[in-house]
């Protein structure tokens, strides 16, 4: 393959970063890709350090988290960095995805880049879910129970999958042990997929605000130092917000019930996942039928994979020609609305609002996007 040249020791840094040619018109919106890689690095380092003191047992998991925060030197800092780092990681990835959605970066010739990126996103969701179970608080136990039970809707083999995930007939010690193992392994897989994502991106070249390809006579620039300085500025802003949460609002993005040790005899009044899962959770709860709700939730994620094929026109720069920018911000409003609905109790009028936003969500992908792309051709 052509990307194999990047693995040559003398050409890796030079070809991948230093002398990589880029379009000169990339905005700061392109910072989120490098920020995602930086956030992944933070999660891996802090995760390894936390794993040295964590005990994957239902009897000791909750106490080991308390031990890390109270007795380990700077353990409270490690845990705060890791817990808030997950939210920061998802935030920059969502910004990265929506920037690609706005500028049409998911279309040819970057379909493979987009697809690998979505695989990374799925792996991120799995890793974050597994990690949320490890503190073994009330939300950990009941979140694991609710989400793993969704697999029971798979015909014929659903119940067997759930039993395999649990390691028994309920969420218990074998569940926590295997979830810890998978949570430790998956970030390594994500790092490998991220490297492949980066190599494919360098092969196909980055998109830009005008959607014009790199050509020999075009005044292209090298990644260093034209964009490294932009990335340094992006890192500075990212770290400012990140550290603000870590030191001043360490528990702002968490749920209070998860600071109560898991108890299978007490069900929380309102089971709420982490904020980055709320849009899909809102879609799941909005459908009265359990099986149809699971299907709709799965489709709401899978639709991102078929996004390049929903683009019906030949023009990628829709943001320059039609009312697409305004419709794009309407989609952002729908997304934020689903986050809000997902965090509310499953009662009226939130159920009705969720159904309306679910219809709007799918309509945007299946109706608005194809029509806008066709009009732009």
HELIX and SHEET records of a PDB file:
HELIX    1   1 UNK A    2  UNK A    7  5                                   6    
HELIX    2   2 UNK A   12  UNK A   13  1                                   2    
HELIX    3   3 UNK A   14  UNK A   18  3                                   5    
HELIX    4   4 UNK A   28  UNK A   30  5                                   3    
HELIX    5   5 UNK A   31  UNK A   51  1                                  21    
HELIX    6   6 UNK A   61  UNK A   70  1                                  10    
HELIX    7   7 UNK A   75  UNK A  103  1                                  29    
HELIX    8   8 UNK A  111  UNK A  134  1                                  24    
HELIX    9   9 UNK A  138  UNK A  149  1                                  12    
HELIX   10  10 UNK A  150  UNK A  153  5                                   4    
HELIX   11  11 UNK A  158  UNK A  166  1                                   9    
HELIX   12  12 UNK A  173  UNK A  204  1                                  32    
HELIX   13  13 UNK A  223  UNK A  226  1                                   4    
HELIX   14  14 UNK A  228  UNK A  248  1                                  21    
HELIX   15  15 UNK A  256  UNK A  259  5                                   4    
HELIX   16  16 UNK A  275  UNK A  277  5                                   3    
HELIX   17  17 UNK A  278  UNK A  286  1                                   9    
HELIX   18  18 UNK A  290  UNK A  302  1                                  13    
HELIX   19  19 UNK A  307  UNK A  310  1                                   4    
HELIX   20  20 UNK A  318  UNK A  320  5                                   3    
HELIX   21  21 UNK A  324  UNK A  342  1                                  19    
HELIX   22  22 UNK A  350  UNK A  363  1                                  14    
HELIX   23  23 UNK A  364  UNK A  368  3                                   5    
HELIX   24  24 UNK A  369  UNK A  376  1                                   8    
SHEET    1   A 2 UNK A  21  UNK A  22  0                                        
SHEET    2   A 2 UNK A 221  UNK A 222 -1                                        
END                                                                             
